[in-house]
Amino acid sequence: MGLGLSVEQSGRLVALVDRLLLEPQNLTAIEDVGEAVERHLADSLAGLAMVELSGPRVLDLGSGGGFPGLVIAMLRPQIAVTLLESEQRKCAWLTHASADLPNVRVVADRSESFAMRERETHTTVTARAVAPLAPTIELAAPLVAVGGHLLIWTSESRVQDRDGAYAARLVGFDPPVAHRVEPFPGARRRILVLHKRAQTPARYPRRPGRATARPLVDNGSVMR
């Protein structure tokens, strides 16, 4: 992927995967180290090949086990990384795993309420395995600064998601641009990059749970 990693950096990243797999909380369904390196670590690294993933402030939406947020923080110490996660047990893991990373902040909150405090203040927002495309775009948009970017990890089959393009237009993004990445052999992955061209209307995001329960769809009407 064109990323130059030192032996020390590679070792720290693999150690992170080891720690994740040893956690008793079942933060991942993957049990094999090699598979986890491919599907979590290499998949996260693919985002760092995107020039749009830049600082000074990056927010990882629904950070879960910390991919790609912890990977970004480890390899880009000059970037302030916020790991936003609503589940307390996952936040406990993220806090533990980032204890030696001074550029990381772990926030236990829903994106809808967090956006009320830090609206449109992040240069880049990343979203990997968060929700279907339209809800992810709605939840992320209020967090992205105008002129910034949203990066969404997705599968090849979801690239032509009509509702995702519709949602992007409603919340201030240019149409998604799909980048094909192959973080491991046989991977059929895309990273969607959305540029924030305008402020997100104040009505977004809707109240907690609404984005996934009633997603923005291209049917000629705006969901409320």
C-alpha positions as CSV (number, residue, x, y, z in Angstrom):
1,M,0.0,0.0,0.0
2,G,3.0,2.3,-0.2
3,L,3.3,2.7,3.6
4,G,6.8,2.6,5.0
5,L,6.7,1.0,8.5
6,S,9.7,0.6,10.7
7,V,10.3,-2.7,12.5
8,E,9.3,-1.0,15.8
9,Q,6.0,0.3,14.3
10,S,5.2,-3.1,12.9
11,G,5.9,-4.7,16.2
12,R,3.7,-2.3,18.1
13,L,0.8,-2.9,15.7
14,V,1.0,-6.7,15.9
15,A,1.2,-6.4,19.7
16,L,-2.0,-4.5,19.6
17,V,-3.7,-7.3,17.7
18,D,-2.3,-9.8,20.2
19,R,-3.7,-7.8,23.1
20,L,-7.1,-7.6,21.4
21,L,-7.3,-11.3,20.9
22,L,-6.4,-12.0,24.5
23,E,-9.1,-9.8,25.9
24,P,-11.9,-11.8,27.6
25,Q,-14.6,-9.4,26.3
26,N,-14.9,-10.9,22.8
27,L,-14.3,-7.6,21.0
28,T,-13.8,-9.4,17.7
29,A,-15.2,-12.6,16.2
30,I,-11.8,-13.3,14.7
31,E,-9.6,-15.7,16.8
32,D,-6.6,-16.3,14.5
33,V,-3.7,-13.8,14.7
34,G,-2.9,-13.9,11.0
35,E,-6.5,-13.3,10.1
36,A,-6.8,-10.5,12.5
37,V,-3.6,-8.9,11.1
38,E,-5.2,-8.9,7.7
39,R,-8.8,-8.1,8.5
40,H,-8.3,-5.5,11.2
41,L,-4.7,-4.2,10.9
42,A,-4.0,-4.2,7.2
43,D,-7.6,-3.0,6.5
44,S,-7.0,-0.1,8.8
45,L,-3.7,0.7,7.2
46,A,-5.4,1.0,3.8
47,G,-7.0,4.3,5.1
48,L,-3.6,5.8,5.8
49,A,-2.8,5.5,2.1
50,M,-5.5,8.1,1.5
51,V,-4.2,11.7,1.3
52,E,-7.6,12.8,2.7
53,L,-6.8,11.2,6.0
54,S,-5.1,14.2,7.6
55,G,-5.0,16.2,10.8
56,P,-4.8,18.1,12.9
57,R,-8.0,16.4,14.4
58,V,-9.3,13.0,13.4
59,L,-12.4,11.3,15.0
60,D,-13.0,7.5,14.7
61,L,-16.7,7.0,14.7
62,G,-17.9,3.9,16.6
63,S,-14.3,2.9,17.3
64,G,-15.1,-0.5,18.7
65,G,-11.9,-2.5,19.1
66,G,-9.9,0.5,17.9
67,F,-9.5,-0.1,14.2
68,P,-8.6,2.2,12.4
69,G,-8.4,4.8,15.2
70,L,-5.6,3.2,17.3
71,V,-3.6,2.4,14.2
72,I,-3.9,6.1,13.0
73,A,-2.8,7.3,16.4
74,M,0.2,5.0,16.6
75,L,1.5,5.9,13.1
76,R,0.5,9.6,13.1
77,P,1.6,10.9,16.5
78,Q,1.2,14.5,15.3
79,I,-2.6,14.0,14.8
80,A,-5.0,14.3,17.8
81,V,-7.3,11.3,17.5
82,T,-10.7,11.0,19.2
83,L,-12.1,7.5,19.7
84,L,-15.8,7.8,19.9
85,E,-17.7,4.8,21.2
86,S,-21.0,4.4,23.0
87,E,-20.4,1.0,24.6
88,Q,-18.8,1.2,28.0
89,R,-16.9,-2.1,27.8
90,K,-15.4,-1.1,24.5
91,C,-14.4,2.3,25.9
92,A,-12.7,0.5,28.8
93,W,-10.6,-1.5,26.2
94,L,-9.8,1.6,24.2
95,T,-8.7,3.5,27.3
96,H,-6.4,0.6,28.3
97,A,-5.0,0.1,24.8
98,S,-4.3,3.8,24.3
99,A,-2.7,4.4,27.7
100,D,0.7,5.2,26.2
101,L,-0.6,7.3,23.3
102,P,-0.7,10.9,24.4
103,N,-2.5,11.9,21.2
104,V,-5.6,9.8,21.9
105,R,-8.8,10.8,23.7
106,V,-11.5,8.2,24.4
107,V,-15.1,9.5,24.5
108,A,-18.0,7.3,25.8
109,D,-21.0,8.9,24.0
110,R,-23.4,8.5,21.2
111,S,-22.5,10.5,18.1
112,E,-25.8,12.4,18.1
113,S,-25.1,13.9,21.5
114,F,-21.4,14.4,21.0
115,A,-22.1,16.4,17.9
116,M,-24.0,19.0,20.1
117,R,-20.7,19.7,21.9
118,E,-18.1,19.4,19.1
119,R,-20.0,20.2,15.9
120,E,-18.0,20.4,12.7
121,T,-14.6,20.5,14.4
122,H,-12.8,17.5,13.0
123,T,-10.7,17.5,9.9
124,T,-11.3,13.9,9.2
125,V,-13.9,11.4,10.4
126,T,-13.3,7.7,9.9
127,A,-16.0,5.0,10.0
128,R,-15.3,1.3,9.7
129,A,-18.1,-1.3,10.2
130,V,-20.4,1.2,11.9
131,A,-23.8,1.0,10.1
132,P,-25.3,0.9,6.6
133,L,-24.1,3.7,4.4
134,A,-26.9,6.3,4.7
135,P,-27.0,6.2,8.6
136,T,-23.2,6.3,8.8
137,I,-23.1,9.5,6.6
138,E,-25.9,11.1,8.6
139,L,-24.2,10.4,12.0
140,A,-20.7,11.5,10.8
141,A,-21.6,14.6,8.9
142,P,-22.2,17.0,11.9
143,L,-18.7,16.0,13.2
144,V,-16.8,16.8,10.0
145,A,-15.5,20.4,9.5
146,V,-16.4,22.2,6.3
147,G,-13.6,21.4,3.9
148,G,-12.8,18.2,5.8
149,H,-13.4,14.6,4.8
150,L,-15.3,11.4,5.8
151,L,-13.7,8.1,5.1
152,I,-15.9,5.0,5.1
153,W,-14.6,1.4,4.8
154,T,-17.1,-0.6,2.8
155,S,-17.5,-3.6,0.5
156,E,-17.5,-3.6,-3.2
157,S,-21.2,-4.3,-3.4
158,R,-22.2,-1.1,-1.5
159,V,-20.3,1.4,-3.7
160,Q,-23.3,2.2,-5.8
161,D,-25.6,2.8,-2.9
162,R,-28.2,5.3,-4.2
163,D,-29.4,6.2,-0.7
164,G,-25.9,6.9,0.5
165,A,-25.3,9.4,-2.3
166,Y,-28.7,11.0,-1.5
167,A,-27.8,11.2,2.2
168,A,-24.5,12.8,1.4
169,R,-26.1,15.5,-0.6
170,L,-28.6,16.3,2.2
171,V,-25.9,16.7,4.9
172,G,-23.4,18.8,3.0
173,F,-21.1,16.3,1.3
174,D,-20.0,16.0,-2.3
175,P,-20.9,12.6,-3.9
176,P,-18.8,9.8,-2.5
177,V,-15.6,8.8,-4.4
178,A,-14.8,5.1,-4.2
179,H,-11.1,4.0,-3.9
180,R,-10.4,0.3,-4.5
181,V,-8.0,-1.1,-1.9
182,E,-6.6,-4.6,-1.4
183,P,-5.2,-4.8,2.1
184,F,-4.8,-8.5,1.9
185,P,-5.1,-11.0,-1.0
186,G,-8.6,-11.5,-2.3
187,A,-10.0,-8.5,-0.4
188,R,-12.8,-6.8,-2.3
189,R,-12.7,-3.6,-0.4
190,R,-13.5,0.1,-1.1
191,I,-12.9,3.2,0.9
192,L,-15.4,5.9,0.2
193,V,-14.1,9.4,0.5
194,L,-16.6,12.3,1.0
195,H,-15.6,15.9,0.9
196,K,-17.5,18.3,3.2
197,R,-18.5,21.3,1.0
198,A,-21.1,23.0,3.2
199,Q,-22.4,23.1,6.7
200,T,-24.7,20.3,7.8
201,P,-28.3,21.5,8.3
202,A,-29.1,21.9,12.0
203,R,-31.7,19.2,11.9
204,Y,-29.0,16.5,11.4
205,P,-28.3,14.2,13.1
206,R,-31.8,13.4,14.2
207,R,-32.5,12.2,17.7
208,P,-30.6,9.1,18.9
209,G,-31.5,5.9,17.0
210,R,-33.4,7.7,14.2
211,A,-30.6,7.5,11.6
212,T,-30.7,3.7,11.7
213,A,-34.4,3.2,12.4
214,R,-35.5,5.5,9.6
215,P,-32.6,6.1,7.3
216,L,-32.5,8.8,4.7
217,V,-33.7,7.2,1.5
218,D,-33.9,8.5,-2.1
219,N,-37.7,8.3,-2.4
220,G,-38.4,11.9,-2.9
221,S,-39.0,12.9,0.7
222,V,-36.8,13.8,3.6
223,M,-37.2,11.5,6.7
224,R,-37.8,13.2,10.0
